[in-house]
Amino acid sequence: MTQQTQILAFLRAGRVLTPLDALHRFGTLRLAARCHDLRAAGHDIRCRRFVTPTTHKVVGLYYLAP
C-alpha cells in the first residue's frame, strides 16, 4: 500500500493528521506533498493551523472534509 492510500484511509476514518504523526505512522516527511497529490486526485483534504499546547509551535492539522 502506498503512503497516499494509507493517508487517505486514515483520513477517511475521520481522523486528523499532523506532519509528525505522518512521519511516525507512514514514514513520510512530506505530508503536505502527499495531501497535494490527493487533492489533485479529487479528494477534499483540508488543513488548519494548530498551536501545540506544550511547545506553542504552529503545525498543520490535515483532515478530510465531511
C-alpha positions in Angstrom: 0.0 0.0 0.0 1.4 3.4 -0.9 1.8 6.3 1.5 -1.1 8.1 -0.3 -3.5 5.3 0.1 -2.6 4.8 3.8 -3.0 8.5 4.5 -6.4 8.6 2.6 -7.6 5.5 4.6 -6.5 7.1 7.8 -8.3 10.4 7.0 -11.4 8.6 5.7 -11.7 7.0 9.2 -12.5 10.5 10.5 -9.1 11.1 12.0 -6.7 14.1 11.7 -3.1 14.0 10.9 -0.1 16.2 11.7 3.3 16.0 9.9 4.9 14.4 13.0 2.1 11.8 13.1 2.6 11.1 9.4 6.3 10.5 10.0 5.7 8.0 12.8 2.7 6.2 11.2 3.6 6.3 7.5 7.3 7.2 7.2 6.7 10.3 5.2 8.4 13.6 5.8 6.3 15.3 3.2 2.7 15.2 4.3 1.8 18.4 2.5 3.0 16.9 -0.8 1.1 13.7 -0.3 -2.1 15.8 0.5 -1.5 17.9 -2.5 -1.4 14.8 -4.7 -4.6 13.5 -3.1 -6.3 16.9 -3.7 -5.2 16.7 -7.3 -6.9 13.3 -7.4 -10.2 14.9 -6.3 -10.2 14.4 -2.5 -11.3 17.3 -0.3 -8.4 17.3 2.2 -8.2 20.5 4.2 -5.5 21.9 6.6 -5.9 24.2 9.5 -3.3 25.7 11.8 -2.9 24.2 15.2 -0.8 25.5 18.1 0.8 22.7 20.1 0.0 23.0 23.8 3.4 22.2 25.1 5.8 23.9 22.7 3.5 26.5 21.2 4.6 25.7 17.7 2.2 26.1 14.8 1.7 23.0 12.7 -0.7 21.9 10.0 -3.6 19.6 11.0 -4.9 17.7 8.0 -8.4 16.3 7.7 -10.9 15.1 5.1 -13.8 17.5 4.7 -17.2 15.9 5.6 
